[in-house]
């Protein structure tokens, strides 16, 4: 185990640490399941008591209420994603006013410091989106769509913008296609309608939720393997398509580490005052999984690690 190997597993004389985690991702989502696996692994290794909360569906106001409830219980630390800084700001400021150390994960790279966060653990979204655009442009894409499956989530909007910037540097262009995932058939139909324009030669999806209806739409329109397809995040069906050459790449932001590292960091901070420099960004991605690595990563995905 990583924590044990570093000599930071729980000792008999160490005080019990309680950490609360509040994210915008539902536990049923495959991405957030891996985050929780990392949280649970770190909790076991450090002897930390961790609670996890998230809204049933994405709702920043509901998330704000969850953070407020956590603050009243006064945990030793708070781990939080920040998909909407404006809505969550009051709750996060109440947490810091209560002297609860806050670490941000996954979303909030550009806003966590002004809201009182100490460290950010997550992907460098600027680098990820820009690199995705460049890779797809190098594969010949000149007219792409970016499938936005959670309109209003700042980190996803940022991915589309950076993707557009990466394409533009090679002479390509992009438009955003909003879809709602509550109805997968409707999402696939909207993507299929966008593919009716034969000039569309590239698709970027922002996670497994968007990738699944995109795969269905490409199959239905018989353009799977003909339209260059890239996606953020991993899932078994995504990795099988990467292995088959139907998806050019999947961007791995290592959600396991996004759950694991904050629990370890906050535990050591509470026990010993140890923490990376305030304002640090611990980058967990981007890592691009291509056909060469897909089989190995698929095995780890089945174990809930990748």
WODAQUI-V766423 format. One record per residue. N is the residue number from 1. SS is DSSP state (~ for helix, > for strand, _ for the rest). PHI is phi in whole degrees, -180 to 180 (999 if undefined). D_CENTER is the distance of its C-alpha to the mean C-alpha in Angstrom with 1 decimal. Layout:
{{N/SS/PHI/D_CENTER} {N/SS/PHI/D_CENTER}}
//
This chain:
{{1/_/999/23.5} {2/~/-61/21.8} {3/~/-62/22.7} {4/~/-64/26.2} {5/~/-63/26.7} {6/_/-88/26.2} {7/_/77/28.6} {8/_/-118/26.3} {9/_/-74/26.7} {10/_/-64/28.4} {11/_/-116/32.1} {12/_/-60/34.8} {13/_/-86/35.5} {14/_/-73/32.0} {15/_/-71/31.4} {16/_/-68/29.1} {17/_/-112/25.8} {18/>/-118/24.0} {19/>/-124/20.3} {20/>/-107/18.6} {21/>/-121/14.8} {22/>/-129/13.9} {23/>/-129/10.5} {24/_/-91/10.1} {25/_/-99/8.8} {26/_/-75/11.8} {27/_/-62/13.0} {28/_/-74/14.2} {29/_/-72/10.9} {30/~/-61/10.7} {31/~/-62/7.0} {32/~/-74/8.0} {33/~/-62/11.2} {34/~/-69/10.3} {35/~/-56/8.9} {36/~/-66/12.3} {37/~/-62/14.1} {38/~/-65/13.3} {39/~/-59/14.4} {40/~/-64/17.5} {41/~/-64/18.4} {42/~/-64/18.5} {43/~/-62/20.4} {44/~/-64/22.9} {45/~/-72/23.5} {46/~/-101/24.0} {47/_/71/25.8} {48/_/-91/23.5} {49/>/-93/23.4} {50/>/-125/20.0} {51/>/-114/19.4} {52/>/-126/16.2} {53/>/-134/16.2} {54/>/-159/14.2} {55/_/-67/15.9} {56/_/-63/17.1} {57/_/-131/15.8} {58/_/-60/13.7} {59/_/-158/16.3} {60/~/-63/15.9} {61/~/-68/19.6} {62/~/-63/19.3} {63/~/-63/16.5} {64/~/-58/19.0} {65/~/-65/21.6} {66/~/-64/19.7} {67/~/-64/19.3} {68/~/-59/23.0} {69/~/-63/24.0} {70/~/-65/22.3} {71/~/-59/24.1} {72/~/-65/27.4} {73/~/-86/27.0} {74/_/52/26.7} {75/_/-71/24.3} {76/_/-77/24.5} {77/>/-164/20.9} {78/>/-129/17.9} {79/>/-109/14.2} {80/>/-147/12.4} {81/_/-91/9.4} {82/_/-128/11.2} {83/_/-76/10.4} {84/_/-143/14.2} {85/~/-63/16.2} {86/~/-63/19.5} {87/~/-73/19.3} {88/~/-86/17.9} {89/~/-53/20.1} {90/~/-58/23.2} {91/~/-67/21.6} {92/~/-68/20.0} {93/~/-69/23.3} {94/~/-66/25.1} {95/~/-65/23.1} {96/~/-69/24.0} {97/~/-64/27.5} {98/_/-81/27.8} {99/_/63/27.0} {100/_/-96/23.9} {101/>/-63/21.7} {102/>/-119/18.2} {103/>/-115/15.2} {104/>/-101/12.0} {105/>/-133/8.5} {106/_/70/5.0} {107/_/-133/7.1} {108/_/120/10.8} {109/_/-53/11.5} {110/_/-91/14.7} {111/_/-125/15.9} {112/_/-64/15.5} {113/_/-67/18.8} {114/_/-72/21.0} {115/_/-100/19.8} {116/_/97/20.9} {117/_/-69/17.9} {118/_/-91/19.1} {119/>/-144/16.2} {120/>/-114/12.6} {121/>/-117/10.5} {122/>/171/7.5} {123/>/-76/7.5} {124/_/-82/10.5} {125/~/-65/9.6} {126/~/-59/13.3} {127/~/-64/14.0} {128/~/-66/11.5} {129/~/-64/12.8} {130/~/-63/16.3} {131/~/-65/16.4} {132/~/-62/15.3} {133/~/-62/18.2} {134/~/-66/20.6} {135/~/-63/20.1} {136/~/-71/20.6} {137/~/-64/23.5} {138/~/-64/25.0} {139/_/-86/24.9} {140/_/103/27.1} {141/_/-74/24.8} {142/_/-127/26.5} {143/>/-142/25.5} {144/>/-117/22.0} {145/>/-118/20.0} {146/>/-113/16.4} {147/>/-84/15.5} {148/>/-99/13.8} {149/_/-93/13.1} {150/_/-139/12.4} {151/_/-55/14.9} {152/_/102/14.9} {153/_/-79/11.3} {154/~/-58/11.8} {155/~/-65/8.6} {156/~/-75/9.1} {157/~/-59/12.8} {158/~/-64/12.4} {159/~/-60/11.0} {160/~/-63/14.1} {161/~/-63/16.4} {162/~/-70/15.7} {163/~/-60/16.0} {164/~/-60/19.3} {165/~/-65/20.4} {166/~/-65/20.0} {167/~/-65/22.0} {168/~/-61/24.5} {169/_/-67/25.4} {170/_/-114/26.6} {171/_/90/28.3} {172/_/-97/25.8} {173/>/-142/24.6} {174/>/-148/21.8} {175/>/-129/21.7} {176/>/-86/19.0} {177/>/-116/19.5} {178/>/-74/18.2} {179/_/-136/18.1} {180/_/-111/18.0} {181/_/-90/16.8} {182/_/-60/19.3} {183/_/-122/21.8} {184/~/-63/20.6} {185/~/-65/24.0} {186/~/-66/24.0} {187/~/-62/20.6} {188/~/-64/22.1} {189/~/-65/25.3} {190/~/-63/23.8} {191/~/-69/22.2} {192/~/-62/25.6} {193/~/-62/27.4} {194/~/-65/25.5} {195/_/-74/26.5} {196/_/-63/30.1} {197/_/-77/30.2} {198/_/-67/31.2} {199/_/-77/30.1} {200/_/-70/26.4} {201/_/-122/25.7} {202/>/-154/21.9} {203/>/-133/18.8} {204/>/-118/15.2} {205/>/-110/12.7} {206/_/-105/9.1} {207/_/167/8.0} {208/~/-57/10.5} {209/~/-60/11.9} {210/~/-86/13.2} {211/~/-68/14.1} {212/~/-63/16.5} {213/~/-68/18.8} {214/~/-67/18.7} {215/~/-61/20.1} {216/~/-63/22.6} {217/~/-67/23.7} {218/~/-66/24.3} {219/~/-67/26.3} {220/~/-64/28.3} {221/_/-95/29.2} {222/_/59/29.9} {223/_/-117/27.8} {224/>/-66/25.4} {225/_/90/25.8} {226/_/-102/27.5} {227/>/-94/24.7} {228/>/-69/22.3} {229/>/-127/18.9} {230/>/-132/15.5} {231/>/-148/12.0} {232/>/-87/8.4} {233/_/74/7.2} {234/_/-119/10.1} {235/_/-163/12.6} {236/~/-55/16.4} {237/~/-67/17.6} {238/~/-65/15.4} {239/~/-68/16.7} {240/~/-64/20.2} {241/~/-70/20.2} {242/~/-64/19.2} {243/~/-61/22.0} {244/_/-83/24.3} {245/_/81/23.7} {246/_/-87/22.5} {247/_/-119/19.1} {248/_/-69/19.4} {249/>/-158/16.1} {250/>/-127/12.6} {251/>/-90/10.1} {252/>/-97/8.9} {253/_/-99/6.5} {254/_/55/8.2} {255/~/-60/6.5} {256/~/-57/10.2} {257/~/-68/10.8} {258/~/-67/8.4} {259/~/-90/10.6} {260/~/-71/13.7} {261/~/-64/14.3} {262/~/-62/14.4} {263/~/-66/16.8} {264/~/-62/19.0} {265/~/-64/19.1} {266/~/-68/20.0} {267/~/-63/22.5} {268/~/-68/24.2} {269/~/-66/24.3} {270/~/-68/26.0} {271/~/-80/28.4} {272/~/-129/29.3} {273/_/74/27.9} {274/_/-94/25.8} {275/_/-162/22.7} {276/_/-56/21.4} {277/_/-53/22.9} {278/_/-57/21.9} {279/_/94/19.7} {280/_/-71/18.1} {281/>/-113/14.7} {282/>/-85/13.8} {283/>/-82/11.9} {284/>/-101/9.9} {285/>/-172/9.7} {286/_/-92/10.5} {287/>/-119/12.5} {288/>/-96/14.1} {289/>/-94/15.3} {290/_/-116/18.6} {291/_/-55/21.5} {292/_/-63/22.9} {293/_/-96/20.2} {294/~/-59/19.1} {295/~/-64/21.6} {296/~/-65/20.8} {297/~/-66/17.1} {298/~/-60/17.9} {299/~/-61/20.1} {300/~/-72/17.4} {301/~/-63/15.1} {302/~/-63/18.1} {303/_/-90/18.3} {304/_/77/14.8} {305/_/-107/14.0} {306/_/-112/12.0}}
//
